[in-house]
Amino acid sequence: MSYLDKVKWNEDGLVPAIVQDGRDGRVLMMAWMNQASLEKTIETRRTWFWSRSRRKFWMKGESSGHVQVVKDVALDCDGDTLLIQVEPVGPACHEGFRSCFFRSLQDVAWAETEPRLVSPEDMYGKPPK
Amino acid sequence: MSYLDKVKWNEDGLVPAIVQDGRDGRVLMMAWMNQASLEKTIETRRTWFWSRSRRKFWMKGESSGHVQVVKDVALDCDGDTLLIQVEPVGPACHEGFRSCFFRSLQDVAWAETEPRLVSPEDMYGKPPK
């Protein structure tokens, strides 16, 4: 029996993967993995995902160079969510923030809680889509 | 314009909500919120979710007493995932572990990485479903 058999993929063959900076616990991003991206993540120790909007297998950092070095892969009790500990090389967010969760609710509006580290233009040579 | 308008609910009207212990950054669980559960979470400062399997609005801790006191609610860049910082009262996992992510991949199998704090029988008076 493979470790893959414990993972409960949804009707589209995907599970959400939470990516956390293993050094200080900052949650960086959430993206979706299919079986191939989980296997590739484990094999290469880099994070690979499935983009639902682009219908594309992708490696974090393939455009920006901001790869994530995988330190641990955990599975939740229901088998339907992954938690990946990484050492990130550069910001996780395509908008140039360290974490995609750079906005928090303050009173009744979302306010930025961390600085932008790099502009999307500098990261990709063009504004993000 | 309401803060709710920035949230991109999926086709079922849900977003994944990652719950993190604000004291040390341990990721505790992931569950789904609809608009009513997000509003209730903010209003009561306790975590409320939508159970897809039971089709039911529920408060974390309503059976076990292990509520989560909400300290912060963050939204990611795409607006489709929430990150909630909490102070948990007791284990998050219905199996009695502090975190639902109590298993990590070691070699080619999932191995427990933290102790069970309480048995499900002690928590609910019966085994978990």
Interface residues (C-beta under 8 A of the other chain):
Chain A: S2 Y3 K6 P16 I18 Q20 D24 G25 R26 V27 M29 M30 I42 D72 V73 A74 L75 D76 C77 D78 T81 L83 C93 H94 E95 F97 C100 F101 F102 R103 S104 L105 V108 A109 W110 T113
Chain B: S2 Y3 K6 P16 I18 Q20 D24 G25 R26 V27 M29 M30 I42 D72 V73 A74 L75 D76 C77 D78 T81 L83 C93 H94 E95 F97 C100 F101 F102 R103 S104 L105 V108 A109 W110 T113
